[in-house]
Amino acid sequence: MGLTFANKITVGRILAVPFFIATTLYYVPQRDWLRYWALGIFLFAVISDVVDGYIARMRNQKTPAGAILDPLADKILLISAFLCSYRIGVYFEAVRFPMWLVVAVISRDVILIIGAMIIHLVHGKLQVDPTKWGKATTFFQVSCIIGFLLQWPLSKSIWYVTILLTLISGIGYIREGIKILNANSVQRSS
């Protein structure tokens, strides 16, 4: 079976990331229009995430490739967005992300990616469904990036909620991953 329509949307989201990176890294105040291009690309990626999930469910197009590509696309987008936003934050001191927020978001996602790879290697498959904490975390992380790109001075107020949710969801996913690994070792010893 080739790529489903939902998978193609996910691949499109992954391919949008380098364009987002370029628009943010080439940003200088004299080219403020690049910030709006970055925002447009970011919103395209966020909306495409919702659309591909909807299509996968409604058309019964859930695939093993989608189960891997979709969360990977999310991680690539958010890691890139926080790194790039931190890099150009010198131009937006009023809304610049603190280092602790960037490190927490990136660390969580890197740990989740490594954990997923370990589970896949040990267990042979990976089926981790997003939790309510994970969805709330993504919502607030996305809100941080949008607030940053729009230079909303109130976006600082969501940093603390974002860091709290990032920690809660990260711990939750780590606990779930350990359960999966332990269940696999119990099955092998039986």
ABEGO torsion letter per residue (X at the ends): XBBBAAAAAAAAAAAAAAAAAAAAAABBAABAAAAAAAAAAAAAAAAAAAAAAAAAAAAGABBAAAAAAAAAAAAAAAAAAAAAAAAAAAABAAABBBAAAAAAAAAAAAAAAAAAAAAAAAAGBBBBBBBAAAAAAAAAAAAAAAAAAAGBAAAAAAAAAAAAAAAAAAAAAAAAAAAAAAAAAAAAAX
